[in-house]
């Protein structure tokens, strides 16, 4: 039976969309997004897979509520009849560690753990509730970014704080799991024993995968931990936060804003959170310093995860920066020949699928991720019992 699935990947200022058709094979029908939600100069754009515009609207979307209203208005008016809706849900908390069909119990839990991830969960919950209101008879699935990391061993999962906090669900969850799942699924039998996947975009993280199982990752209790990112700080000394609270009168909300919206590339460069803009600003010393810091921290993370794996057979670059920026990949890999990572500059410049030299003991790949298709696959599997 043919099934049409709408995928909704809701971010802090955008909603990425995918329409997929499943019968004897999977077919991606249309893809697009509503972007710059809450900002000026927003848009709603949707293309079919032949490159024809289905929607191409400019205009401001002041809130996720308004964006969802426009999205579902279009769905109702379109020729597409939905059979299911799949949602990216960043965090399922300690009680939900696997993708699941959405029900009232799950919704209560997501609302209870909203403080775990106040940047993403509110808009994701809104999207689920809006879809349920507009299409009450269509089943929905929650695909959790934390699910891929549910296999972390305790020594990688827990923080070195009193055990009682871990028992309450305060531990390292990891994120970008849907992206990692997609990459590992696409690698299939070609995946060697020890793989590091670098998901480098405005949000950035890495995962160490051993024999198909995630054994460590750079993000933790929230997506703020780990690598330096577009506007997120990544790792900072916890004592610094205590100092800022005590001596700069910063409360939880102001610290959250500082670490998630004012730091990273944006905070260090004092120019932009956009990697391309910083690469174009080569004469700006602060921009150069931000780039060097980003690559240095990523390089350290690769070394750390190589130690966690006991070696590295394959390094995969993915997501916006990882897929498109040859310069950043080169800067990150510079000096990693000591652990067997040696890239070919010409192949890297051409964004070829394999950018490592033949003599490199670690194979280095560039792969395009597709979180939305991963959500569609899980939605199809959970509702129809189809293996993926």
Secondary structure, 3 states (H helix, E strand, C coil): CCEEEEEEEECCCCEEEEEEEECCCEEEEEEEEEECCCCCCCEEEEEECCCCEEEEEECCCCCHHHHHHHHHHHHHHCCCCCCEEEEEECCCCCCCCCCEECCHHHHHHHHHCHHHCCCCHHHHHHHHHHHHHHCCCCEEEEEECCHHHCCCCHHHHCCCCCHHHHHCCCCCCCCCHHHHHHHHHHHHHHCCCEEEEEEECCCEEEEEEECCEEEEECCCCCCCCCCCCCCCCCCCCHHHHHHHHHHCCCCHHHHHHHHHHCCHHHHHHCCCCCHHHHHHCCCCHHHHHHHHHHHHHHHHHHHHHHHHHCCCCEEEEEHHHHHHCHHHHHHHHCCHHHHCCCECHHHHHCCCCECECCCCCCEEEECCCCHHHHHHHHHHHHHHCCCC
